[in-house]
Amino acid sequence: MSKEIARIAELHMQGFHCSQILVILGLERQGKKNPDLVRAMAGLAGGLGFSGGICGVLTGAVCLLGLFAGRGEVEEQENRILNNMIQELIRWFEEKFAGKYGGTLCQNIIKDDPWNRMLSCPELVTETYGKVMELLAENDFIVPDATENEEQF
């Protein structure tokens, strides 16, 4: 997970938002680039367009699950496990962070202080990315990286 932490920090320093970082990591995991998708993810930043709504890490992570298990073409079928993974992710996120930050809204997490993004968001992105990778591995969407230490999640 240390290479992902370094990559998260790099993308953050380049000005990408949490939701974008998650999707960039997922695309890289698939060996792909998709600037249009990365641009679209900007709409989730700051709790949906910086309105302070639901955390962009959570909504971005849900999109990341969809990137691996959702339907993208007419001839494809949405994987029946997708919604179960999303529901498990949401439960985990609420249990892990809602008590600590006072909810799952961006405004609660950063306490209406944009500087708190530097304190809270890296932890949220890192741990949530780890959970998404865990869910995907458990459901046979990815092969776990042999160097990953699941204890860090």
C-alpha positions in Angstrom: 0.0 0.0 0.0 3.0 2.3 0.4 3.2 2.9 -3.4 -0.4 3.9 -3.4 0.1 6.3 -0.5 3.0 7.9 -2.4 0.8 8.1 -5.6 -2.1 9.6 -3.6 0.2 12.3 -2.2 1.6 13.0 -5.7 -1.8 13.4 -7.3 -3.0 15.6 -4.4 0.1 17.8 -4.9 -0.8 18.0 -8.6 -4.2 19.5 -7.6 -6.5 16.5 -8.1 -9.5 16.1 -5.8 -10.2 13.0 -3.7 -12.8 11.6 -6.1 -10.5 12.1 -9.0 -7.6 10.5 -7.2 -9.6 7.3 -6.5 -10.6 6.9 -10.1 -7.1 7.7 -11.4 -5.7 4.9 -9.1 -8.4 2.5 -10.4 -7.7 3.3 -14.0 -4.0 2.9 -13.4 -4.7 -0.5 -11.7 -6.5 -1.5 -15.0 -3.6 -0.1 -17.1 -5.9 2.6 -18.6 -6.1 6.4 -18.9 -9.4 8.2 -19.2 -9.1 12.0 -18.9 -12.9 12.4 -19.6 -13.8 10.2 -16.7 -11.3 12.0 -14.4 -12.8 15.4 -15.4 -16.3 14.1 -14.7 -15.2 13.0 -11.2 -14.4 16.7 -10.4 -18.2 17.2 -9.9 -18.1 15.0 -6.8 -15.3 17.1 -5.1 -16.0 18.9 -1.9 -19.2 17.1 -1.4 -20.8 17.5 -4.8 -19.4 20.7 -6.4 -18.0 22.0 -3.1 -21.4 22.3 -1.6 -20.3 20.5 1.5 -22.6 17.5 0.7 -21.7 13.8 0.9 -18.0 13.3 1.0 -16.3 13.0 -2.4 -14.2 10.2 -1.1 -17.3 8.1 -0.5 -19.0 9.0 -3.8 -15.7 8.6 -5.7 -15.2 5.2 -4.1 -18.7 4.1 -5.2 -17.8 5.2 -8.7 -14.5 3.2 -8.4 -16.5 0.1 -7.6 -18.7 0.8 -10.7 -15.6 1.2 -12.8 -14.8 -2.4 -12.1 -18.2 -4.0 -11.8 -20.7 -1.7 -13.6 -22.1 -1.8 -17.1 -20.5 0.3 -19.7 -21.7 -1.1 -23.0 -25.0 -2.4 -24.4 -23.7 -6.0 -24.6 -22.4 -5.9 -21.0 -24.3 -6.9 -17.9 -24.0 -5.1 -14.6 -22.4 -7.5 -12.1 -25.0 -8.5 -9.5 -22.5 -8.1 -6.8 -22.0 -4.3 -7.4 -24.7 -3.1 -5.2 -23.7 -5.4 -2.4 -20.2 -4.1 -2.5 -21.5 -0.5 -2.5 -23.7 -1.1 0.5 -20.8 -2.8 2.3 -18.5 0.1 1.5 -21.1 2.7 2.8 -21.6 0.8 6.0 -17.8 0.5 6.5 -17.3 4.2 5.7 -20.0 5.3 8.2 -18.7 3.0 10.9 -15.1 4.1 10.3 -15.4 7.8 9.9 -18.9 9.2 10.8 -18.2 9.1 14.6 -14.7 10.6 14.2 -15.7 13.4 11.9 -19.3 14.0 12.9 -20.9 12.5 9.8 -20.2 11.7 6.1 -20.8 15.2 4.7 -17.8 17.1 3.5 -18.8 20.1 5.6 -18.7 17.9 8.8 -15.4 16.2 7.9 -13.6 19.5 7.2 -15.5 21.4 9.8 -16.2 24.2 7.3 -12.5 24.9 7.2 -10.8 24.2 3.8 -7.4 23.8 5.5 -8.8 20.7 7.3 -8.8 19.0 3.8 -5.0 18.7 4.2 -5.5 16.9 7.5 -8.5 14.7 6.9 -8.6 13.9 3.2 -5.4 11.9 2.8 -6.4 9.5 5.5 -9.9 9.1 4.1 -8.6 8.5 0.5 -5.9 6.0 1.6 -8.1 4.0 3.9 -11.1 4.0 1.5 -9.0 3.0 -1.5 -7.7 0.1 0.6 -11.3 -0.9 1.5 -12.4 -0.8 -2.2 -9.4 -2.9 -3.3 -10.3 -5.4 -0.5 -13.9 -5.6 -1.7 -12.8 -6.0 -5.3 -10.3 -8.7 -4.4 -12.9 -10.6 -2.2 -15.3 -10.6 -5.1 -12.7 -11.7 -7.8 -12.5 -8.4 -9.7 -8.8 -7.9 -9.1 -5.9 -10.0 -8.1 -4.5 -8.6 -4.9 -1.0 -7.2 -5.1 1.3 -9.7 -3.3 3.2 -6.8 -1.7 0.0 -5.3 -0.1 -0.3 -5.7 3.6 -4.0 -5.9 4.4 -3.3 -5.1 8.0 -2.7 -1.5 6.9 -6.3 -1.1 5.8 
